[in-house]
Amino acid sequence: MSAGDGTQGGRSPQSEIYRLGASGPSLNSVIAGVDGVTRRLALLHIDVDGIGAINATLGENIVEQALRVVARRLAQAVPDEAWLWRLGSEEFVAAVAYRDGEPDGESLAEWLREAFDAPVQVPPFVLDVTLSIGIALYPDHAHDAAGLLVAAEQTMRRAKRSGPGGQAVYLPGTLPDPAADASRDHQGHRFVDAIAQSEFRLYYQPVVSAQDGSIVACSSLLRWHNTQEGVLRANRILPAVERAGLAGAVGLWTIETAIQQVQRWRGMGIDYLNASVPLEGALLSRAECVDLVGEMLHRHDVSGSAIEFELSEAMLALDAPHLSENLAGLRALGAVLTLSDFGMRGLSLSTLAQHPLDRLKIDRSFLRNITSNPRSAALVRGIIAMGHRLGMTLVAKGVETDAELGFLRRNHCDFFQGYLFSPPLPGSDIDELLRQRFLLPHVFQDSVAMQPTRTLLLLDDEENVLRSLVRLLRRDGYRLLAASSVSEAFDLLARNDVQVVMSDQRMPDMSGTEFLARVRDLYPDTVRLALSGYTDLETISQAINQDAAYRFLIKPWDDAELREHVRAAFRVAEQRRAGHDRED
């Protein structure tokens, strides 16, 4: 099943989100495809928090623009095997069918929340958007669409009472209790109790080297195992912690817990692994910040070089008291300093250059469409190049596909973090992963050692034509990659070092000329050949004049001539590469 084909999923090919019950696939039809024994269905009722406040302060026009951005992010975050519908202006419904061991409703909710780790920008405003999500299961909580919708909505209302960004799973027999959390904003003691009772925990997500796929560090992520709402993420916890005046205390607990985890890893013989941990502004602005951190490192006998502190743009932009001396002091302890959300809060480049930072994290929001959109690709390339010129290393956060990984590696990003390698895991559950030391070894080994020099990508939506081209060109010893769609071709280009591309002109989703023009912008050194079954002089002229295609070839082709055109294209590609090597 696919959410993007306009038939089974909740979106059309243009990522339009259908209104539930109006058009597109119905919830009843989705439920009918789930047997309820080997597969369940999780239904998520999603409410966008704070829309009323935005409307009251900024106006209806800003609300409409913000909701358009929200809808796009949701559509991009929902995987192809799930469904998404619009329920109201600020309410959505998502669903995913799953078997035991497969991503379930809570996994889907996690992906949706991650889509809003970055703020929503509606110039000139930057809006922090959170989602309240209620989850109900078929057939556990209801046996038809109407009952499932009611259960999910009730659960969302219960989650919302705990504050913005709440999440809950349906509890049979639970009735709403409007007064249950009336004093939630004044419950600082609950956070103190949460620390004392070990309800606050750190989860760890591996950071992987681009060289060989080795795990070099783990990023520490705060979670609250709340007895009422379940496991709550950091962006759900920290605003309330700050309001309670406990950001410094929780920040110290987070740092010490990460240091203890590093000490535990050292005791297990894992001496190569570092931990990155957020450094809150409330702690960084204190005069004794470096002394507090140094004392914890000394007490647990952990070197400062084993800890990486993640700083936010907002913190650096404020220029808080003691900021510069504390950053210099932490660096003197040996710690690595990382800017965790570069580009999300408008930090000026002059401010970036004046602080002693070692590393930049590229946010997930920048990675969307990098394999197919030249502007997105250029932006990420620019961030990587700028970081390297400033002497910093780069971490791509939120890497989810092989294609994204391939693109980032080809453009010299240093480290990766994301669900492609592992979700965040509790400290007790990550040991087995760490003992592997290398993640996705086949991907890194294949790309480094096993790719032949001459690689040719063929794109044609007619399978018989594609097979004929493969049979013809295989004899010349090329490594052949075959794609029947533009999206598949972009993925192959991102994962492989391709020198020559040959594309059919008449493709269903975009013309060959447009595809090759994008390839030119994404991979300027490729040599591009267009193949067409008709002689449209205007199209041919356009392709040549815009430098989209090096040659425009006509079907049916002469075998000998086609093979010679491909050989000539590889000679041009090799000349270009040799020229770059001389320049380097």
N, C-alpha and C positions, 0 to 999 in steps of 0.2 A: 504494500500500500504506500502511497506517496501523497504528501500534503501539497506538493507543488504542481500536480498535473491537472488540477481543476476538476477531477472526477472523484477521487477517493479522499483526498486531503481537503483541508479547509480553506485553501487558497487557489487562485487562478494562476496561470503561468506568469502574470504580471505582478504576483504577490498581493493581489487584491484580497482583502479579508472579507469573506462572505458574512452577511448578517445571519445569525442562527435562525433557522426556520423560514428564511426568505428565498435563498438560492444556494446552489452548491450542495454538497453532501449533507444529509440530515443526520442528527445524532442517533435517531432510530436505526438508520441503515448501518451506522458505525457499530452500534451495539449488536446488531444482527450478525456482524462478521466475527464476533467474539464468542467463543463457546462457553466461557465462564468456568471451565474446568482446567484446561491446560493454559488458557490465556485469560487475563483479567483486563479491565479497562479502568484507567484512572481519569477522572474528570476534574479539571481545575477551574474554579471560578476565580477570576482575576479582577481586582479592582485597583485602579490607579489612585494612589493616596493624594490628598491635598489639592485636588482640582478646584474645589470651592474656594480655598484660600487664594489660589493663583488668580481665579476669576475676580475675586473681590479686590485684590491689590493691583493686578496688572492688566485686567480686562479680558474680554471674550476673545479678541483676536489672538492674543498670546496663548490662551488656552487651546484654541483650535490648532495653532501651529505646533504646540507642544504635543498634543494628542496625535498629530500626524507623525511626528518623530517617534512617539511611543509605539504606534501601530507598526511602523517600519521595523523598529528594533525587535518587537515581538515576532513579526513574520520571519525575520532573519534568524532569530534564536531558536524557533521551533524546528526540530529536525524533520527531514522528509517523511519519516515514518509516523509522524504525529499529525494532529489536526488543530486548526485554530479558527475560531469564529468571533465576530464582534457581537456583543450582547446589547450594549448601550454605548453612549458616547465615550464613557470612561470605564466600561466593563467589557471583559472578554472571557471566552471560554476556550480552554485547550483540552485535548484528550490524547492519551497514548495507550496503546494496547501492548501488553508485555507478558512474557513467561517468567518463571522463577529464574533469577540470575540476570535478567535483562533490565535496562534502565526503566524505572517505574515513575509514578507520579511525583515523588519527591525529587527524583533526579531531574525531571522536566522542570519542576519549580526552581531548582538550583540553577539550571541553565538560563531560565527567564530572569532570575534575580541578577545573575552575572551580567546580563545585557545592560543593566542599569547601574553597574558599579561606577560607570562614567556618567557625569551629569548630562542632562538634556540642554542643549544650547539653542536658544531662540534669541538671536541678537537683538538688543544688547544684553539679554539676560542669560544667566546660567542657573538652571533649575535642578535641584536634587530631587529625583523622582524615585519613589519606592512603590512596591506592589504589595497588596494584601491578598493572600491566596488561601482558598479553602479547597481541600481535596476530598473527594468521595470516590468509592470504588464500586464497580459492577463486577460480580453480582453481590458482593459482601454487604453493601449498604443500601442498595435499591435494585429492583429488577426491571425497570423501564426507564426511558429517557426522562420523563417528567419527575419521577421520584429521585433520580440521580441529580438532576438540576437543583431540586429543592435542597437535597442534602449538602451539595457543594456550596450553595449560596448561604445556607445557615452556618456552615463551617467557616466561610469567609467572614461573615459578620462576627463570629466569635473571635477569629484571628484579628480582626480589625480593632476589637475592643482593647487589645493589649497594646495598641499604638501603631503608628505607621510601619509598614513592612512586616506585619505579622503573618504567620503561616500556621495552619493547623490541619489535621486529618480528622475526618468525621468520627465522632464518638456516638454510637447508638444510644438513644435515651437522653442525650444531653440537651437541656433547654437553655436558651439565652438568659444571661444574668447581667443586666445593664449595670448593676452596682458593684460587680465583682472586682473591677479594676479601677474604681473611681479615683483612687489616690495614686495612680501609677507614676505620675510625674514627681511624686514626693517620696519615693521609696528607696532612697539611697541605701538604707539598711539592707535591702534585699540583695544588692550587689556585694556588699560586705559579706553577707551570709553565703552568697554564691561562691565566693572565693574560699571561705572557710570550709564549706561543705563539698568542695571539689566539683562544683557545677560548671565553673569556667574551665575550659580545656583548650589546648592548642592542637590544631590539626596541621599536618605537614604535607606540602606538595613538592615533589622533586624538581630541581632545576638542573637541566641537562646540557652538557657541553656540545657545541656544534662540531667539534673535531671528531668525536668517536661515539657519542651517545652516552658517555659516562655521567653518573650522577655526581655533581660537584657540591650541591647544597640542597637544603630544603627550606622553602618559604613557610613561615609560621603564620597560621590563620586562626583568629580567635573564634571560639564557638561557646555558646551557653546551652548546656543540657538542662533546659527548664522543665520542671515537672508538669507544667500546665500546657505550654505551647510546643514542646519538643525541642529540637536542636535549632538554635537561632544563630544567624550569621553575624559577623562583626558590624556590618552597616545597619543592622537592626538593633544592636546592643549599644554601640558607642554614643549615638546622640543622647540617649537617656543617661548613660554614664556621665557624659559631660555636663548635662543639666544637674545631675546630683553632685557635681563637684568632685568626682572620684576618678577623673581621667588619669591623673598622675599616679594614683594608687594602682589602678588596673594596668597602666603602662609598665610600672615597676614589676608587678606580678608577671606580666607577659614576658618581659626580658629575662627575669630570673628563671622562669619555667623553661624558656628556650635554652638558657645556659645549662640548666640541669639536664636537658635532653642531650645536648652536645657531650656533657660529661658521661652520660649513660652510653652514648655511641662510642666514645673513646674506650670505655670499659669493655665494650663488645669487640674491640679491635678495629672499629670503623674510624680510622684516624684521618681520613681524607675529606670528611664531610663537614661543611659549615652550616650554620642556620641563619636565615635572614628574619628579622623581626621588626615590626613597626615601631617607630619612635614617636611618641605623642608630643605635641607642642607644649602641653602642660608640664612635661618633664624636661624637655629640651630648653625651656626658658628659665629653669631653675639654676641658680649659681652653682649648686652642689651636684649637678647632673653627672659630670665626669667622675666625681668621687664616688657617687652611689653605684655607678656601673662598674668602676674599677674594683670596688669592694666586693661586689658580687662575683666578678671574674676571679678575684684572688681567693675568695672563700670556697669556690667550687673547683679551683685549680684548672681553669680553662683559659687558654690564650685569647687575647683580644682579637687576634686575626681569625679566630673561628666564628666571629659574629659579624653579621652584616646588618646595618641599621637602615631601614627604609623611611625616607622623609617624603612628605607631601609637598606639592607646589605651594599650597595655601600657607604652609608653615614658613617656607623660605620667603614668600612674598610679604609676609607681615613684618619681617625683620625684628623678631621678638628680642627682649633683653637677653644678653649672654649667648645669643645664637652663634655668632662667629667663633667666640672662644670655646664654646662647647663642641662645635663641630671639629675645630682644630684639636681639642683635647681628646675626643673619641678617636680621631685618626691617629693621634700619637700613641694611643693604646694598641694600635694595630687594626682597628675595626675598619671595615669597608663601608662607605657611605653611598647610598643609592637613592636616586630620585624616582619615586614609585609610580607617579602618575603624570609623566612629562606630557605637556601639550593639552592637558585637560582643564587647567585653571588659568591659562593666559600668562604664565610666568615669562617675564622678559628675558631675552637672551643675555643681556648684560648682567642680570641677577644670577642667571645660571652660571655664567663664566666666573663670577666673583667668589663662588663657594667651592670648597675643596671636595668635589664629588668624584667618586670613582666609577659610577655605573648609572645608566639610564634604563628604566623599564618602559618598553613600548606597550601601551595599553591595548587590550583586546579590540577596542573600538576602532583602532587604526588598521587592524589586520583584516577586517571584513572586505572582501572583494579584491584583495591585493593580487590575486592570480588572474583577474580578468578586467580590472579597471585601471587604466594607465595612470589616472590621477592619484588613486589610493597607493598604487605601487610607487609612484614618484615620491609621494610624501614619506613613505616608510624608508625608501632608499636615502632620502635627504636626512632623516633623523639618524639613521645608522652612520652615514658619512660625517655628519656634524659631530656626533658623539665621538667617533674615532679621531677626528681632527682635534677635539678637546682632550684627547688622551683617556677617554672613558671606554668601558666595554658596554655592550648592549644586551639586554634580556628581553625577549619577546614573550609577553604574558598572554595566556589564553590561546595557545596554539592547539587547534582541534583537528586539523586534517593533514594528510601526507603532502598535499599540494602546498599548503601554507608553509609547512616545514621546508619543503624543497625550495620554494621561492626565497625564504629567509636565509637558508644556507648559501644559496647562490649569490646572495647579496651581502654576505659576510657578517650576519648577526652572530654574536658570540655564544649566547645561551638561550635556552627555551624552557618554558613552563606552561603546562596546560593539560587538558583532559586527554590529548593524544597519548601522553605518557602515563598519567595517573590522575585520578581525582584526589583532592585533599583527604588524608587519612589520619586517624588518631595515632599518637606516638607508638602505642602498643601494636598497631596493625601494619606499620610501615617497615618493620624490620626485615621481613622476607624480601620486599622489593629492594631494599638497600643492599642486601647480600648479593643480589644479581649484579650490582655495580654498573652494568650497561643495560640501557633500555632501547628497544627497537634495533638490535644490532644488525639485523638484515638490511634495514634501510640505510644505515650509515656505511656498512661494508659495501653494499651494492653501489652506492653512489660514489664512493671513493675509489674502489679498486676494480669494479667489474663493468663499467660503462665503456664500450668501444669509442674511439675518437669520432667516427662518422655516424651520426644519428639523424635519421630522416623521419619526420612526422607527416603522416598522410591523413587528410580530413576529407571525408565524403559521406553523405547520408545514404548513399546507395551501396548496400552491402556487396553486390556483385562487382561494382566498379572498384571498391576498396580491395576485394580479394584479387581482382585482376592486377591491380597496381602492386600489391604485395608479391604476387607470383613473379611479376616481371622484374621487380627491382631487387628481390632477394638474392638473385644470382650475382649481384655486384658487391655483396659482402657488407652492405649497410646494416646497421641496427635499426629495424623498422618499428615504428610506433603507429598504430592505426586507431583512429577515432571516427565515430559516426555522428558526433554532435559537437557543437562549439564548446559547451561546458566541459566535455570530456577532453577535448583538445587542450584547453587552458590548464586543466589539471595535469596532463602529461607534460606540458611545457614547464610547469612549475617544478615538477619532480625530476626532470631530466635535462641534461645539457644537450639541447637540440641545435644543430647547425643549419639545417635546411627544413623548410615547411612547404608542403604542397597542399593547397586547399581548392576544393570545388567552389565555383562561383555561386551557384544556386543552392543555398542552404536555407532550411525552413525558419531558423531563428534570427539569422543575420546574413548578409551577403558575404561572399568570400572576400571582396574588397574591404569591407568594414572589418572583418576578422583579421585580415592580414595587416591592416592599418594599426589595429590594437597590438598585434604581435610586434610590429615595428617599434611602437612606443614602449612596450614592456621589455622587449629583448632586441635592442637595436642591431646587434651583430648577426642576427639570423638572416639568412637569404631566403626570400619568399617567392614561391611560384604559384600562380593562379591557373586553374584548370577549368575550362568551360565547354559546355556542349553546344553553345551557340555563339555567333560572331556579332556581338554588339560593340561597334567601334567606339561608341561613347564610353561604355563601361571599360573597355580596354585602355582607352586614352586616360580615363580617370585614374585607373589603377597604376599606370606607369607614371603619370604626371605627379601624383601624390606620393610617389615612392612607396606605395603599398606593396607592389609586386616587382620583382626583378625580371621576371618573364611572364607572359600570358600565353598559355598553351591551349590548344583547341582539341576537344573530343570529336570523333575518335582519333586517337593519337597513333603516330608511327612509332613502333617499339624502339627502334634504333635511335630515332631523334629524341624521344623522351628520355632514354637512358643517358644520352649525351648532354641534354639540358641539365639533368640532375648532377652529372659529373662536373659540369662547368660551375654549377651552383656551389658545390663543395669546394672547388678550387677558389672561388671568390671568398667563401667563408674562412678558409684557411689563410688566405692572404690578409683578410681583415684581422684575424687573430694574431698573425705574425706581426702586423703593424702595431697592434696594441702592446705586444710583448716587447718590441723595440722601444716604444715610448716609455714603458715601465722601467 
